[in-house]
Amino acid sequence: MSDPIYWLALNFLPDIGPLIARRLISIFGSPENIFRASINELRRVENIGENRAKSVANFKRWDKVQAEAENTLKNNARVIALDDKTYPEGLKRIPDAPMVLYVKGDLKDDDKYAIAIVGSRTPTAYGIKTADEISHKLSSYGLTIVSGMARGIDAISHKGALKTKGRTIAVLGSGIDVPYPPENKGLMNAIASSGAVISEFPLGTKPNKENFPRRNRIISALSLGVVVIEAAVDSGSLITVNYALEQGKEIFAVPGNITSRNSKGTNNLIKNGAKLIESSEEIIDELRPQIKGILKEQKLVSKKTLPEMTDDEKALYGCLDNEPKHIDAIIRETKMSSSRALSVLLNLELKGVVTQADGKRFSVN
């Protein structure tokens, strides 16, 4: 068995988390040596205990581990272990870094110059416009945009980066073969072709709610700073902020309407010391000492210049205007199937000519 198999096996042990796994590696040198250790040798490791020692020494699920490796490849993904040279350095530095990452797409060294953008799953028109502009601008400067591919601010931020043909990374709270939310499957494929989709969870893992706080530590660890756009006081985005503070990252918050529930958490962050930002340039100025080597000169492109479009794209674009229109009305007017219309609208979003508002409503930019 190859070394990645042992890393996967270590990740499969239900009672061995990243912290204990890292302790075992520091003592035994490699996952392979861990599985070759005797129960007595394992017992002597601090905080391992009898049950964990037996769990490692008696591990018999090698057929399942081998199947996991093969099925990962069948899903056009690969496994990157903690000791792999492509494993992100920022993530490797946190004490509970995942033993393995499942990756679709490519991770590059320049992805260390990344900004996380998080926020509401049900943003207002203000939040949508702000997330789109900030992600688009930061990407055009050459920064990688990191988010969680959730509905709302996450998805908008990924799309903002894709519009510039920039890099973006999505961190999932499910298996790499379980797109969530399901309607973002097309977006997931677009992200993989212009960056990476990653997960620490084995194939088939459902998007259980306890997975998302855990994945948030990865979002912050991959980034130089976290931008929060529209977050309620109980928003999961604030979990990402807490991880970022523990990791010594910069926190940026976009101020919001004082009467909006969506902005209570964001405005509280500003009261407690987060840097208030109104533009991407303020983020660039704050981080310039760390990113000056990769900053790209921005090229201004007229929004009135339309890209080339297919016949279907022209038909959908032609039925839209500045007022958001619901997908049902679009389907009635164009007589296009729902799945086809949503796929074409995603392409138009990525081309920067259409914006999606809450409730599957679309308008031209």
Residue frames relative to the residue before (quaternion, step in Angstrom):
aa qw qx qy qz dx dy dz
M 1.0000 0.0000 0.0000 0.0000 0.00 0.00 0.00
S 0.4418 -0.7001 0.4997 0.2547 3.53 -1.00 0.87
D 0.6993 -0.5025 0.3161 0.3982 3.55 -1.23 0.47
P 0.6312 0.5365 -0.3657 0.4244 3.67 0.88 -0.75
I 0.5797 0.5823 -0.3775 0.4271 3.58 1.12 -0.57
Y 0.6662 0.4963 -0.3033 0.4669 3.58 0.97 -0.84
W 0.6147 0.5296 -0.3473 0.4701 3.59 1.06 -0.68
L 0.6481 0.5095 -0.3124 0.4719 3.56 0.98 -0.86
A 0.6414 0.5307 -0.3209 0.4516 3.57 0.96 -0.88
L 0.6341 0.5261 -0.3221 0.4663 3.56 1.02 -0.83
N 0.6601 0.5064 -0.2905 0.4727 3.55 1.07 -0.79
F 0.6452 0.5419 -0.3113 0.4395 3.58 1.20 -0.51
L 0.5557 0.6158 -0.4028 0.3870 3.60 1.17 -0.40
P 0.3855 -0.7810 0.4379 0.2229 3.63 -0.40 1.18
D 0.7646 0.3593 -0.2006 0.4961 3.60 1.07 -0.61
I 0.6145 0.4829 -0.3575 0.5112 3.56 1.28 0.42
G 0.1229 -0.8153 0.5643 0.0413 3.58 -0.24 1.26
P 0.7593 -0.3976 0.2566 0.4466 3.59 -1.29 0.06
L 0.6550 0.5261 -0.3327 0.4284 3.62 0.93 -0.80
I 0.7002 0.4414 -0.2721 0.4908 3.58 0.86 -0.94
A 0.6126 0.5475 -0.3515 0.4487 3.59 1.01 -0.73
R 0.6564 0.5029 -0.3138 0.4666 3.56 0.97 -0.83
R 0.6238 0.5321 -0.3374 0.4624 3.59 1.05 -0.74
L 0.6472 0.5211 -0.3123 0.4605 3.58 0.99 -0.86
I 0.6558 0.5066 -0.3107 0.4655 3.57 0.97 -0.84
S 0.6387 0.5314 -0.3356 0.4439 3.60 0.99 -0.78
I 0.6994 0.4543 -0.2642 0.4845 3.58 1.14 -0.62
F 0.7961 0.3213 -0.1568 0.4883 3.57 0.81 -0.99
G 0.5397 -0.6878 0.3622 0.3233 3.60 1.26 -0.13
S 0.7982 -0.0778 0.0759 0.5925 3.59 1.05 -0.69
P 0.6293 -0.5286 0.3942 0.4112 3.60 -1.20 0.38
E 0.6068 0.5639 -0.3576 0.4312 3.58 1.01 -0.74
N 0.6781 0.4848 -0.2899 0.4701 3.59 0.93 -0.88
I 0.5829 0.5756 -0.3711 0.4372 3.59 1.13 -0.62
F 0.7238 0.4385 -0.2536 0.4685 3.58 0.86 -0.97
R 0.6458 0.4945 -0.3215 0.4849 3.59 1.25 -0.26
A 0.5269 0.6469 -0.4052 0.3737 3.59 1.27 -0.25
S 0.4827 -0.6516 0.5043 0.2970 3.53 -1.20 0.58
I 0.6632 -0.4847 0.3744 0.4302 3.56 -1.28 0.28
N 0.6462 0.5260 -0.3267 0.4461 3.60 0.96 -0.82
E 0.6488 0.5010 -0.3182 0.4762 3.59 0.98 -0.79
L 0.6682 0.5008 -0.2987 0.4621 3.57 0.97 -0.81
R 0.6189 0.5681 -0.3369 0.4250 3.58 1.01 -0.81
R 0.6637 0.5429 -0.3045 0.4148 3.57 1.02 -0.76
V 0.5542 0.5985 -0.3967 0.4210 3.59 1.27 -0.25
E 0.5519 -0.6480 0.4219 0.3123 3.57 -0.88 1.01
N 0.8668 0.0936 -0.1127 0.4766 3.56 -1.01 0.99
I 0.4442 0.6753 -0.4824 0.3375 3.60 1.15 0.37
G 0.1616 -0.8321 0.5149 0.1283 3.58 0.78 -0.98
E 0.7139 -0.4892 0.3203 0.3852 3.51 -1.35 0.35
N 0.6963 0.4957 -0.2888 0.4312 3.59 0.79 -1.00
R 0.6742 0.4774 -0.3017 0.4760 3.58 0.91 -0.86
A 0.6206 0.5421 -0.3419 0.4518 3.58 1.00 -0.79
K 0.6741 0.4801 -0.2926 0.4790 3.59 0.93 -0.86
S 0.6135 0.5652 -0.3414 0.4332 3.58 1.05 -0.81
V 0.6833 0.4606 -0.2782 0.4935 3.59 1.00 -0.83
A 0.7164 0.4781 -0.2692 0.4309 3.57 0.70 -1.08
N 0.7559 0.3763 -0.1990 0.4973 3.59 1.07 -0.71
F 0.3142 0.7765 -0.4969 0.2268 3.59 1.25 0.28
K 0.0327 -0.8338 0.5497 -0.0393 3.59 -0.70 1.13
R 0.5502 0.6718 -0.3687 0.3315 3.61 1.26 -0.04
W 0.1811 0.8315 -0.5104 0.1238 3.58 1.04 0.72
D 0.6054 0.5524 -0.3668 0.4403 3.60 1.09 -0.60
K 0.6545 0.4979 -0.3116 0.4761 3.58 1.04 -0.77
V 0.6266 0.5288 -0.3360 0.4634 3.59 1.03 -0.74
Q 0.6538 0.5070 -0.3093 0.4689 3.58 0.96 -0.89
A 0.6455 0.5145 -0.3148 0.4685 3.58 1.01 -0.82
E 0.6149 0.5510 -0.3378 0.4519 3.58 1.08 -0.76
A 0.6539 0.5112 -0.3059 0.4665 3.56 0.96 -0.89
E 0.6842 0.4831 -0.2876 0.4645 3.59 0.90 -0.90
N 0.6782 0.4903 -0.2914 0.4635 3.59 0.95 -0.85
T 0.5728 0.5707 -0.3798 0.4494 3.58 1.15 -0.54
L 0.6606 0.4945 -0.2967 0.4807 3.57 0.95 -0.87
K 0.6380 0.5313 -0.3244 0.4532 3.59 1.02 -0.79
N 0.6892 0.4430 -0.2645 0.5087 3.58 1.20 -0.53
N 0.4977 -0.6881 0.4002 0.3444 3.57 1.28 0.44
A 0.5572 0.5524 -0.4086 0.4664 3.55 1.06 0.84
R 0.1960 -0.7583 0.6026 0.1528 3.54 -1.30 0.02
V 0.4230 -0.6791 0.5402 0.2610 3.53 -1.32 0.33
I 0.1071 -0.7676 0.6299 0.0502 3.56 -0.93 0.98
A 0.2732 -0.7800 0.5462 0.1363 3.56 -0.67 1.13
L 0.7079 -0.4908 0.3198 0.3946 3.54 -1.29 0.45
D 0.7269 0.4184 -0.2479 0.4849 3.61 1.08 -0.64
D 0.4468 0.6900 -0.4553 0.3420 3.60 1.28 0.13
K 0.5308 -0.6600 0.4270 0.3166 3.59 -0.96 0.82
T 0.6767 0.4735 -0.3016 0.4764 3.61 1.18 -0.38
Y 0.4490 0.6659 -0.4716 0.3641 3.61 1.26 -0.01
P 0.5132 -0.6894 0.4066 0.3100 3.64 -0.69 1.05
E 0.4885 -0.6958 0.4498 0.2737 3.58 -0.78 1.06
G 0.6438 0.5364 -0.3295 0.4350 3.59 0.95 -0.83
L 0.6685 0.4831 -0.2914 0.4846 3.55 1.02 -0.78
K 0.6269 0.5603 -0.3316 0.4278 3.56 1.02 -0.81
R 0.6525 0.5601 -0.3130 0.4031 3.59 1.10 -0.66
I 0.6267 0.5246 -0.3764 0.4363 3.63 1.09 -0.38
P 0.5881 -0.6420 0.3577 0.3376 3.61 -0.94 0.82
D 0.7628 0.3243 -0.1910 0.5258 3.60 1.08 -0.63
A 0.1395 0.8085 -0.5511 0.1523 3.56 1.00 0.88
P 0.5437 -0.6239 0.4409 0.3475 3.62 -0.98 0.77
M 0.5259 -0.6290 0.4718 0.3243 3.58 -1.09 0.70
V 0.7923 0.0502 -0.0158 0.6078 3.56 1.09 -0.74
L 0.1895 -0.7286 0.6420 0.1448 3.49 -1.32 0.45
Y 0.2742 -0.6975 0.6347 0.1885 3.54 -1.07 0.81
V 0.0456 -0.8414 0.5369 -0.0414 3.59 -0.63 1.11
K 0.0909 -0.7261 0.6787 0.0629 3.51 -1.09 0.92
G 0.7227 0.3226 -0.2684 0.5492 3.56 -0.67 1.08
D 0.5140 -0.6392 0.4784 0.3136 3.56 -1.21 -0.50
L 0.2502 -0.7163 0.6301 0.1649 3.52 -1.14 0.78
K 0.1208 -0.8093 0.5739 0.0326 3.58 -0.86 0.98
D 0.6570 -0.5294 0.3644 0.3941 3.53 -1.22 0.48
D 0.6655 0.5179 -0.3112 0.4382 3.61 0.99 -0.77
D 0.5075 0.6438 -0.4278 0.3806 3.59 1.24 -0.11
K 0.5024 0.6263 -0.4378 0.4045 3.58 1.26 -0.11
Y 0.6417 0.4469 -0.3173 0.5365 3.60 1.27 -0.29
A 0.3146 0.7769 -0.4706 0.2758 3.54 0.52 1.21
I 0.1847 -0.7399 0.6364 0.1158 3.51 -1.31 0.55
A 0.2877 -0.7353 0.5861 0.1818 3.57 -0.96 0.87
I 0.0775 -0.7655 0.6372 0.0454 3.55 -1.06 0.80
V 0.0601 0.8012 -0.5868 0.1008 3.56 -0.67 1.14
G 0.2092 0.7877 -0.5636 0.1344 3.55 -1.23 0.36
S 0.8312 -0.2794 0.1832 0.4444 3.51 -1.34 -0.34
R 0.4222 -0.6669 0.5521 0.2687 3.54 -1.21 0.63
T 0.7521 0.2571 -0.1707 0.5823 3.60 1.25 -0.30
P 0.0068 0.8566 -0.5156 0.0196 3.59 0.59 1.13
T 0.4958 -0.6032 0.5279 0.3343 3.51 -1.31 0.37
A 0.7002 -0.4242 0.3428 0.4607 3.56 -1.31 0.07
Y 0.6100 0.5549 -0.3327 0.4575 3.58 1.11 -0.75
G 0.6784 0.4914 -0.2905 0.4625 3.58 0.90 -0.92
I 0.6328 0.5378 -0.3235 0.4535 3.56 1.01 -0.84
K 0.6817 0.4884 -0.2857 0.4637 3.57 0.84 -1.01
T 0.6696 0.5092 -0.3007 0.4494 3.59 0.94 -0.90
A 0.6646 0.5006 -0.3071 0.4619 3.59 0.89 -0.91
D 0.6438 0.5264 -0.3177 0.4556 3.55 0.99 -0.85
E 0.6950 0.4805 -0.2825 0.4541 3.58 0.84 -0.97
I 0.6931 0.4803 -0.2944 0.4498 3.59 0.83 -0.94
S 0.6739 0.4801 -0.3117 0.4671 3.61 0.87 -0.86
H 0.6312 0.5423 -0.3216 0.4517 3.57 1.01 -0.84
K 0.6930 0.4769 -0.2739 0.4661 3.56 0.86 -0.99
L 0.6649 0.5007 -0.3149 0.4561 3.61 0.84 -0.93
S 0.6478 0.5124 -0.3146 0.4678 3.56 1.01 -0.78
S 0.6609 0.5086 -0.3128 0.4546 3.57 0.97 -0.81
Y 0.6134 0.5215 -0.3442 0.4830 3.59 1.24 -0.36
G 0.6082 -0.5842 0.3435 0.4133 3.60 1.26 -0.23
L 0.5248 0.6367 -0.4139 0.3845 3.58 1.27 0.11
T 0.4307 -0.6647 0.5459 0.2733 3.55 -1.20 0.61
I 0.2764 -0.7556 0.5742 0.1513 3.57 -0.96 0.91
V 0.1108 -0.7975 0.5926 0.0224 3.56 -0.78 1.10
S 0.1929 0.7623 -0.6057 0.1220 3.57 -0.97 0.83
G 0.6030 -0.6307 0.3926 0.2907 3.56 -1.33 -0.02
M 0.4677 -0.7213 0.4039 0.3128 3.61 1.30 0.27
A 0.3831 0.7116 -0.4996 0.3119 3.60 1.18 0.43
R 0.6551 -0.4599 0.3981 0.4482 3.54 -1.30 0.09
G 0.7564 0.4150 -0.2679 0.4288 3.57 -1.21 0.39
I 0.8679 -0.0478 0.0431 0.4925 3.54 -1.06 -0.87
D 0.6127 0.5600 -0.3561 0.4293 3.61 0.96 -0.82
A 0.7186 0.4547 -0.2581 0.4585 3.57 0.66 -1.15
I 0.6310 0.5357 -0.3294 0.4543 3.58 0.99 -0.82
S 0.6692 0.5121 -0.2993 0.4477 3.58 0.96 -0.87
H 0.6202 0.5172 -0.3411 0.4812 3.58 1.02 -0.74
K 0.6727 0.5042 -0.2953 0.4540 3.56 0.91 -0.94
G 0.6084 0.5596 -0.3516 0.4394 3.58 1.06 -0.71
A 0.6612 0.4848 -0.2997 0.4878 3.57 1.03 -0.78
L 0.6572 0.5259 -0.3156 0.4382 3.58 0.94 -0.86
K 0.5860 0.5881 -0.3674 0.4192 3.60 1.11 -0.63
T 0.7216 0.4106 -0.2433 0.5015 3.59 1.07 -0.68
K 0.4139 -0.6915 0.4561 0.3775 3.56 1.40 -0.04
G 0.3868 0.7237 -0.4713 0.3232 3.54 1.16 0.73
R 0.6037 -0.5742 0.4215 0.3581 3.53 -1.34 0.02
T 0.0382 0.7803 -0.6232 0.0365 3.51 -1.11 0.75
I 0.1857 -0.7740 0.6002 0.0788 3.56 -1.15 0.75
A 0.1553 -0.7686 0.6162 0.0738 3.55 -0.92 0.99
V 0.1744 -0.7692 0.6092 0.0828 3.58 -0.92 0.98
L 0.2424 -0.8192 0.5096 0.1023 3.56 -0.52 1.20
G 0.3187 -0.7065 0.5945 0.2140 3.52 -1.32 0.46
S 0.6592 0.4012 -0.2888 0.5666 3.54 1.27 0.55
G 0.6849 -0.4411 0.3498 0.4626 3.56 -1.28 -0.06
I 0.6279 -0.5636 0.3843 0.3747 3.57 -1.17 0.56
D 0.6851 0.4564 -0.2634 0.5029 3.58 1.28 -0.40
V 0.6640 0.4528 -0.2945 0.5170 3.58 1.29 0.17
P 0.1678 -0.8059 0.5596 0.0964 3.64 0.15 1.22
Y 0.0812 0.7938 -0.5986 0.0702 3.56 -0.92 0.92
P 0.4626 -0.2696 -0.8321 0.1446 1.47 -1.59 1.94
P 0.6764 -0.5391 0.3053 0.3982 3.63 -1.09 0.62
E 0.6515 0.5372 -0.3270 0.4243 3.58 1.02 -0.74
N 0.6460 0.5157 -0.3252 0.4593 3.60 1.25 -0.20
K 0.3042 0.7699 -0.5110 0.2316 3.59 1.20 0.35
G 0.6548 0.5061 -0.3097 0.4681 3.59 0.96 -0.86
L 0.6381 0.5141 -0.3161 0.4781 3.56 1.03 -0.81
M 0.6192 0.5522 -0.3382 0.4442 3.57 1.00 -0.82
N 0.6675 0.4940 -0.3007 0.4691 3.59 0.94 -0.86
A 0.6403 0.5183 -0.3219 0.4667 3.57 1.05 -0.76
I 0.6396 0.5189 -0.3218 0.4671 3.59 1.02 -0.81
A 0.6549 0.5225 -0.3136 0.4469 3.60 0.93 -0.88
S 0.6876 0.4709 -0.2851 0.4734 3.59 1.09 -0.62
S 0.7679 0.2756 -0.1613 0.5553 3.59 1.26 -0.26
G 0.7792 0.0909 -0.0671 0.6166 3.55 1.12 0.68
A 0.5318 -0.6203 0.4552 0.3539 3.57 -0.75 -1.01
V 0.2013 -0.6968 0.6702 0.1572 3.49 -1.35 0.53
I 0.0133 -0.8336 0.5512 -0.0329 3.60 -0.68 1.03
S 0.0076 -0.7724 0.6351 0.0065 3.53 -1.28 0.51
E 0.3438 -0.7134 0.5648 0.2323 3.56 -1.17 0.55
F 0.6090 0.6010 -0.3284 0.4001 3.57 1.30 -0.26
P 0.5636 -0.6120 0.4336 0.3462 3.61 -1.03 0.74
L 0.6711 -0.4826 0.3759 0.4189 3.55 -1.26 0.40
G 0.7974 0.3177 -0.2340 0.4565 3.53 -1.11 0.73
T 0.4675 0.6826 -0.4522 0.3333 3.61 1.24 -0.12
K 0.3621 -0.7407 0.5290 0.2011 3.57 -0.76 1.06
P 0.5602 -0.6217 0.4313 0.3371 3.60 -1.19 0.49
N 0.0215 0.8244 -0.5622 0.0616 3.56 0.58 1.17
K 0.6047 -0.6256 0.3518 0.3453 3.57 -0.98 0.86
E 0.6386 0.5369 -0.3426 0.4320 3.61 1.07 -0.60
N 0.5756 0.6053 -0.3777 0.3995 3.62 1.21 -0.29
F 0.6584 0.5818 -0.3159 0.3582 3.56 1.02 -0.78
P 0.6267 0.4936 -0.3625 0.4819 3.64 0.92 -0.64
R 0.6365 0.5392 -0.3213 0.4482 3.58 1.05 -0.78
R 0.6866 0.4775 -0.3014 0.4580 3.58 0.91 -0.86
N 0.5698 0.6279 -0.3801 0.3695 3.60 1.18 -0.54
R 0.5941 0.5594 -0.3788 0.4366 3.62 1.11 -0.53
I 0.6283 0.5286 -0.3280 0.4671 3.57 1.17 -0.60
I 0.6144 0.5521 -0.3457 0.4452 3.58 0.99 -0.82
S 0.7097 0.4444 -0.2690 0.4759 3.58 0.83 -0.96
A 0.6530 0.5348 -0.3245 0.4269 3.60 0.97 -0.81
L 0.6571 0.5169 -0.3070 0.4547 3.59 1.12 -0.61
S 0.7378 0.4586 -0.1854 0.4594 3.56 1.25 -0.45
L 0.5068 -0.6167 0.5119 0.3175 3.52 -1.31 0.44
G 0.7955 -0.0528 0.0593 0.6007 3.55 1.16 -0.60
V 0.3405 -0.7272 0.5657 0.1878 3.54 -1.31 0.38
V 0.1832 -0.7598 0.6180 0.0855 3.55 -0.93 1.02
V 0.1361 -0.7937 0.5901 0.0578 3.59 -0.79 1.02
I 0.0294 -0.7916 0.6093 -0.0344 3.55 -0.77 1.12
E 0.8404 -0.0971 0.0034 0.5332 3.57 -0.52 1.23
A 0.2788 0.7305 -0.5732 0.2452 3.56 -0.13 1.32
A 0.3752 -0.7054 0.5565 0.2280 3.56 -0.88 0.96
V 0.6873 -0.5025 0.3230 0.4132 3.59 -1.23 0.28
D 0.7390 0.3524 -0.2200 0.5304 3.59 1.20 -0.46
S 0.3212 0.7892 -0.4706 0.2291 3.57 1.26 0.37
G 0.5229 -0.6253 0.4857 0.3158 3.55 -1.11 0.70
S 0.5243 0.6393 -0.4056 0.3897 3.58 1.21 -0.41
L 0.6396 0.5385 -0.3265 0.4409 3.57 1.08 -0.68
I 0.5516 0.5646 -0.3972 0.4682 3.59 1.23 -0.32
T 0.6222 0.5263 -0.3263 0.4789 3.56 1.04 -0.79
V 0.6342 0.5312 -0.3217 0.4606 3.58 1.00 -0.84
N 0.6550 0.5129 -0.3207 0.4529 3.61 0.90 -0.86
Y 0.6365 0.5024 -0.3251 0.4866 3.59 1.00 -0.77
A 0.6493 0.5297 -0.3189 0.4429 3.57 0.93 -0.90
L 0.6403 0.5149 -0.3241 0.4689 3.59 1.00 -0.79
E 0.6411 0.5160 -0.3204 0.4691 3.60 0.99 -0.81
Q 0.7261 0.4357 -0.2257 0.4817 3.55 1.07 -0.78
G 0.5123 -0.6861 0.3942 0.3339 3.58 1.29 0.08
K 0.4192 0.7153 -0.4587 0.3198 3.58 1.14 0.61
E 0.5637 -0.5890 0.4637 0.3468 3.55 -1.29 0.42
I 0.1853 -0.7677 0.6043 0.1055 3.57 -1.10 0.76
F 0.0540 -0.7843 0.6179 -0.0105 3.56 -0.81 1.09
A 0.0518 -0.8070 0.5882 0.0092 3.58 -0.96 0.82
V 0.3189 -0.7250 0.5816 0.1855 3.55 -1.01 0.90
P 0.4004 -0.7268 0.4917 0.2638 3.63 -0.61 1.03
G 0.1530 -0.8042 0.5703 0.0686 3.56 -1.11 0.69
N 0.7352 -0.3960 0.3285 0.4413 3.50 -1.40 0.04
I 0.4434 -0.7285 0.4574 0.2519 3.60 -0.71 1.06
T 0.6765 0.4689 -0.2998 0.4823 3.60 1.22 -0.31
S 0.6006 0.5868 -0.3455 0.4191 3.58 1.28 -0.14
R 0.4734 -0.6624 0.5033 0.2895 3.59 -0.88 0.97
N 0.6238 0.5808 -0.3279 0.4074 3.57 1.06 -0.79
S 0.7478 0.4152 -0.2172 0.4704 3.59 1.14 -0.52
K 0.4253 0.7250 -0.4622 0.2825 3.60 1.24 -0.11
G 0.6919 0.4773 -0.2843 0.4611 3.58 0.83 -0.95
T 0.6513 0.5200 -0.3101 0.4575 3.56 0.99 -0.86
N 0.6811 0.4827 -0.2916 0.4670 3.56 0.86 -0.91
N 0.6148 0.5353 -0.3447 0.4654 3.59 1.11 -0.65
L 0.5992 0.5570 -0.3568 0.4510 3.59 1.06 -0.71
I 0.6555 0.5088 -0.3091 0.4646 3.56 0.97 -0.88
K 0.6296 0.5322 -0.3292 0.4604 3.59 0.99 -0.81
N 0.7495 0.4064 -0.2044 0.4809 3.57 1.07 -0.79
G 0.7615 -0.4500 0.1942 0.4242 3.55 1.17 0.47
A 0.4543 0.6560 -0.4799 0.3647 3.60 1.21 0.02
K 0.5016 -0.6588 0.4632 0.3160 3.58 -1.07 0.68
L 0.3558 -0.7236 0.5563 0.2008 3.56 -0.74 1.11
I 0.0104 0.8047 -0.5932 0.0193 3.58 -0.78 0.98
E 0.1896 -0.7801 0.5897 0.0884 3.52 -1.15 0.73
S 0.7878 0.1408 -0.0944 0.5921 3.57 1.27 -0.06
S 0.6252 -0.5395 0.4097 0.3875 3.55 -1.27 0.36
E 0.5899 0.6002 -0.3671 0.3964 3.58 1.11 -0.66
E 0.6217 0.5373 -0.3446 0.4539 3.59 1.10 -0.64
I 0.6192 0.5163 -0.3356 0.4872 3.58 1.11 -0.64
I 0.6432 0.5256 -0.3132 0.4604 3.56 0.95 -0.92
D 0.6620 0.5108 -0.3121 0.4510 3.59 0.88 -0.91
E 0.6631 0.5140 -0.3063 0.4498 3.58 0.96 -0.83
L 0.7741 0.3578 -0.1701 0.4938 3.57 0.99 -0.85
R 0.3436 0.8028 -0.4542 0.1764 3.58 1.29 -0.13
P 0.6436 0.5255 -0.3598 0.4245 3.67 0.85 -0.75
Q 0.7113 0.4515 -0.2596 0.4721 3.60 1.09 -0.66
I 0.7952 0.3350 -0.1449 0.4841 3.59 1.10 -0.63
K 0.3929 0.7702 -0.4581 0.2065 3.60 1.23 -0.10
G 0.6332 0.5716 -0.3314 0.4031 3.58 1.13 -0.57
I 0.7738 0.3445 -0.1890 0.4968 3.60 1.13 -0.43
L 0.4297 0.7250 -0.4605 0.2788 3.60 1.23 -0.10
K 0.2353 -0.7633 0.5895 0.1205 3.54 -0.95 0.95
E 0.4957 -0.6200 0.5122 0.3280 3.52 -1.19 0.60
Q 0.3923 -0.7358 0.5019 0.2297 3.57 -0.83 0.95
K 0.2070 -0.7453 0.6221 0.1209 3.51 -1.12 0.79
L 0.3212 -0.7574 0.5374 0.1856 3.55 -0.70 1.06
V 0.0990 -0.7944 0.5989 0.0210 3.55 -0.82 1.04
S 0.4646 -0.6889 0.4786 0.2838 3.56 -0.82 0.96
K 0.4274 -0.7110 0.4992 0.2502 3.54 -0.82 0.98
K 0.6085 0.5712 -0.3548 0.4214 3.59 1.22 -0.38
T 0.5984 0.5492 -0.3645 0.4556 3.60 1.22 -0.29
L 0.2142 -0.8057 0.5433 0.0992 3.54 -0.45 1.23
P 0.4617 -0.6679 0.5041 0.2945 3.59 -1.06 0.70
E 0.6395 -0.4728 0.4101 0.4465 3.54 -1.31 0.09
M 0.0927 -0.8055 0.5848 0.0242 3.57 -1.01 0.82
T 0.4779 -0.6159 0.5414 0.3148 3.52 -1.26 0.54
D 0.6847 -0.4665 0.3413 0.4440 3.59 -1.26 0.18
D 0.6509 0.5096 -0.3205 0.4625 3.59 0.97 -0.82
E 0.6476 0.5163 -0.3190 0.4608 3.58 1.00 -0.82
K 0.6396 0.5185 -0.3226 0.4670 3.57 1.02 -0.81
A 0.6471 0.5301 -0.3200 0.4448 3.57 0.99 -0.85
L 0.6901 0.4615 -0.2822 0.4808 3.58 0.92 -0.89
Y 0.6450 0.5158 -0.3301 0.4572 3.59 0.92 -0.85
G 0.6656 0.5377 -0.2995 0.4221 3.57 1.01 -0.83
C 0.7034 0.4479 -0.2833 0.4736 3.59 1.13 -0.47
L 0.6260 0.5302 -0.3370 0.4621 3.59 1.31 0.07
D 0.0612 -0.7646 0.6369 0.0779 3.54 -1.30 0.36
N 0.7779 -0.3631 0.2348 0.4560 3.59 -1.24 -0.33
E 0.6548 0.4774 -0.3136 0.4949 3.60 1.21 -0.38
P 0.4960 -0.6762 0.4457 0.3132 3.63 -0.73 0.99
K 0.1385 -0.7883 0.5984 0.0374 3.55 -0.94 0.99
H 0.4741 -0.6972 0.4637 0.2721 3.58 -0.89 0.97
I 0.6266 -0.5753 0.3820 0.3611 3.55 -1.12 0.73
D 0.6141 0.5586 -0.3589 0.4266 3.62 1.02 -0.69
A 0.6593 0.4945 -0.3030 0.4785 3.58 1.01 -0.83
I 0.6258 0.5396 -0.3307 0.4558 3.57 1.04 -0.78
I 0.6583 0.5139 -0.3026 0.4594 3.57 0.95 -0.91
R 0.6453 0.5245 -0.3217 0.4527 3.58 0.98 -0.86
E 0.6988 0.4820 -0.2767 0.4503 3.57 0.92 -0.92
T 0.7665 0.3743 -0.2011 0.4816 3.59 0.91 -0.87
K 0.2869 -0.7765 0.4988 0.2567 3.60 1.31 -0.38
M 0.4121 0.6830 -0.4745 0.3722 3.53 1.10 0.84
S 0.5429 -0.6062 0.4507 0.3669 3.60 -1.07 0.59
S 0.6446 -0.5467 0.3717 0.3840 3.56 -1.20 0.56
S 0.6844 0.4871 -0.2982 0.4532 3.59 0.84 -0.96
R 0.6578 0.4992 -0.3146 0.4681 3.59 0.99 -0.81
A 0.6566 0.5172 -0.3202 0.4459 3.59 0.89 -0.89
L 0.6686 0.4959 -0.3071 0.4613 3.60 0.91 -0.86
S 0.6342 0.5261 -0.3270 0.4627 3.58 1.06 -0.74
V 0.6749 0.4804 -0.2902 0.4790 3.58 0.94 -0.89
L 0.6413 0.5231 -0.3228 0.4593 3.59 1.00 -0.79
L 0.6044 0.5365 -0.3532 0.4713 3.59 1.08 -0.66
N 0.6418 0.5157 -0.3248 0.4655 3.59 0.96 -0.83
L 0.6596 0.5001 -0.3070 0.4697 3.58 0.99 -0.81
E 0.6023 0.5383 -0.3507 0.4738 3.59 1.11 -0.65
L 0.6933 0.4807 -0.2766 0.4602 3.56 0.90 -0.95
K 0.6480 0.4835 -0.3146 0.4973 3.57 1.22 -0.41
G 0.5093 -0.7077 0.3760 0.3138 3.56 1.32 0.00
V 0.5955 0.5965 -0.3663 0.3941 3.60 1.17 0.32
V 0.7470 0.2819 -0.1715 0.5771 3.59 1.30 -0.23
T 0.1594 -0.7705 0.6108 0.0888 3.56 -1.13 0.71
Q 0.2739 -0.7510 0.5783 0.1628 3.57 -1.04 0.81
A 0.2044 -0.7587 0.6099 0.1034 3.55 -0.90 0.99
D 0.7208 -0.4221 0.3202 0.4469 3.56 -1.33 0.11
G 0.8019 0.2936 -0.2117 0.4753 3.56 -1.08 0.73
K 0.5431 -0.6502 0.3844 0.3667 3.59 1.16 0.62
R 0.4061 0.6604 -0.5122 0.3697 3.52 0.83 1.10
F 0.1559 -0.8235 0.5451 0.0194 3.56 -0.88 1.01
S 0.0024 -0.7794 0.6265 -0.0084 3.56 -1.18 0.68
V 0.5325 -0.6017 0.4767 0.3566 3.57 -1.26 0.30
N 0.5010 -0.6481 0.4851 0.3061 3.57 -1.19 0.57
